[in-house]
Amino acid sequence: MSPAVVVLVLLAGLSESAGRILPLVARRPGVSRSNAILLLLTGAVVEGAVFALWPLTAWTLAELLVSAPVSGVAALTWTPGLVVPLLLAAVIAFPLLGPLLHLLLLVGVGTGLATQLAATTGLSWWPAAGCVAVAGIGLAAAVDVVRRLVVRISTPARELT
């Protein structure tokens, strides 16, 4: 990935993190500003890593489907045109503005990835779209499991009285 694409992926991660963290912080007035910033930056790194892994995971799944190994072709990577729509994620990820719009944005980005994956691997479009969808859902599920574990571990146990 070029440095510009890395910056765009990190900004998209920050955008996604802001959409998830800011509503949480708004509901909990006792959260300090420094903790909120730490949560936001940690979330940005995690979401940026997930975004960066999405095309690579889809490429790996596609290689499992292709009968002849794809050689001499560079792996699927982000381009600025594919990553820029992810920067809208903060606005669209706010719960009151619509998870459906957020899902539609991710489907649109996934469609672009599927088109690029189909062109580079020789798969038809539908199997490529399936690889992109399975990779995205799998990565999202993994991050959700980790998020829930972190919340469970970091929440102090309540005493039974």
N, C-alpha and C positions, 0 to 999 in steps of 0.2 A: 504494500500500500504506500502511496505517496504521502508525504508529510501533510499535505492539504486534506487528504481523505482521512488520515488519522485524527486531525483536529476536528473535522466534521463529525466523525464517529463519536469522539469524546463529547462534543457539543450536543449531539443527539442523545447520548447517554445522560448528560446533565439535564437536558430537556425532559426526558422520560422520568428521570429521578425527581425533578421538580414537580411534575404532575402527580407523582405518587406520594412524595414526602410533604409538600406544602399543605394539602388538605389534612393530613395527619397532625401536623404541627399546629394548624389552626384550631383543631378540636381539643388540643391539650395545651392550655395556656401556661402550664407549669414548666414546659420545656424551655431550657435556656437557649439563647441565640447561638452560643458556641456548639451545643449539642445538635441543634438543627442544621447548622452549617456542616458539621462533621457527618451527619446522616446524609445530607444532600451530596456531599463530595464522595462519600463511600458508595452511595447509590449510583452516582454518575460513572464511577469506575466500573462497577459491576454491570450496569446496563450497557456501557460502552463495550465491555468485553463480550457481552452476549450479542450485541449488534455485530461486532467484528467476527465472531464465531459463526454467525448464521450462514453466510455464503460458504464458508469452509466445510461446515457440517453438511449442508445440502450437496456440495461437490462430492464429499466422501460417500454419502448415500447413493448419489448418481453413479459413482464408480462401481458400487456393488451391483447395480442393475445392468450396467453395460457389459455385454458378453466379451467384447474385445477391450483390453485396457486402453485408456486414452493416454497416448504418449505424445510428447512434443507440444502439448497444449498447456498453457499456464492455467493454474487453478482459478476458479471463480473468485473474483475479488470485488470489493465495492468500487464504484466510480462516483465522482462528485454528483452526477445527475441522479444516481440511485439513492444516495445518502441524504441529499438535501431535504426531501419530504419528511424524513424522520425528525428534522428540527422542529416541526410543527407539533410534535408529540406532547409537549408541555401544555399547550393550550387545549388540545383535544383530549388529553388524559384526565383532566379534571372531572371528577365523577358527575357533577351536575351538568357539564357541557356535553356529555355523551360518550359512554364507552363504545357505542355502536360506531360513532365517527372515528374513534381511535382504531377500532377493528378494521374499518374500511380503509384507513390510511395504511395500516400494516398489510392488508390484502393488496393494496395498490403497489406498495414497495415489493411485496413478495411476487407479484405478477411480473414486475421488471426483472427481478432476480431469476424467475423461472424462464423468462424469454432468453436471458443471457445464458443460463445453464443449458437450455435446450440447444442453443446455437453452438456452444463450445463442446458439448459431450456427444452430440448426435442423437440424443434421446428425442422422442416427440414431446410436444409441449405438456401434455397431461402428466406423464410420468415425472417430468422435470418439476412441474408444479407440485406434485405429490411429495417429491424430495424436499422442496423448499418448505412446504407446509409441515411435514413431519419434523424437519430440523427446527423450524420456528416454535412449534408446539412443544417439542422435547426440551429445547433450551428454556422456554418460558416455564415449563413445569419444574425443571431442575432449580431454577432461580426461586420459584415460589416455595419449593420445599425448603431450600436454604433460608429464605426469609422467615418462614414459620418457625424453623428451628432456632434461629437467632432470637426471635421474639420470645419463644418459650424459655430459652436459656437465660435471656437477659431480664425477664420479668421475675421479680422476687416472689417466692412462694408465700402464699397467705396462710397464716396460722388458723387452725380450726379452734373455735372457742365455744 
